[in-house]
Amino acid sequence: MAAAMKTTQSMKGMRYAVAAMALHACGAFQQPRTTRGAVALRAKPKVVVFDLDGCLWDPEMYMLSWRGGAPFTPDGDAMLAQSGERVVLLGAARDILRQLRTTDDWSATKVAISSRTDEPAWAAELLDKFRVDDMVLGSCFDAREITKESKSSHFRRLKEKYACDYEDMMFFDNEYGNCREISQLGVTVAFSPEGVTGDVWAEALAAFPSESIVNDYY
Ligand SMILES: [Mg+2]
């Protein structure tokens, strides 16, 4: 089992290295830099959308349903559930949201949530209690779609709300089925099985706009 996991991880590492080499070869990493030092992208999404459970934070709320979730208590950078488990922001979630909310490069981009969590009230509490520097996590989002409807419904409403095309949107989700559903609409989707990591974020930005799922190793 451990050997299989290790093999899968090394395959993922190889895939990313190959993708990075290919991007470098076609000049994707040689884009001009702004005076602020950030990469000036050729194209930038108008709306960036994040799933919550297993993508922005861990564990997923359904895992706490029987063991005890809210009320959550701050515990360093994490939140302590009633079960005693720590809920943590995954990967580079904090850094990415900070970048989206505080840099001029991203001032024209809307940031949204698309979640079908089993415990929306707990998710709302976590959004109110987690911090990104001096910001409340929830304040990092312009729109929240947190309902049991399909993710396609979430995206249809976001598209109407921001009067954009699906091709202008970017989405991160840890469930492959959701990625496939939303990719078929024309959204650039990044499969994020370990949450929004710096690698997945960079790969998605380099690929945008993309008809195929980013980080799709199936
Ligand atoms: Mg999820």
Residues whose N, C-alpha, C, O or C-beta is under 5 A from the ligand:
A	BS01	MG	D51 L52 D53 G54 C55 N174 E175
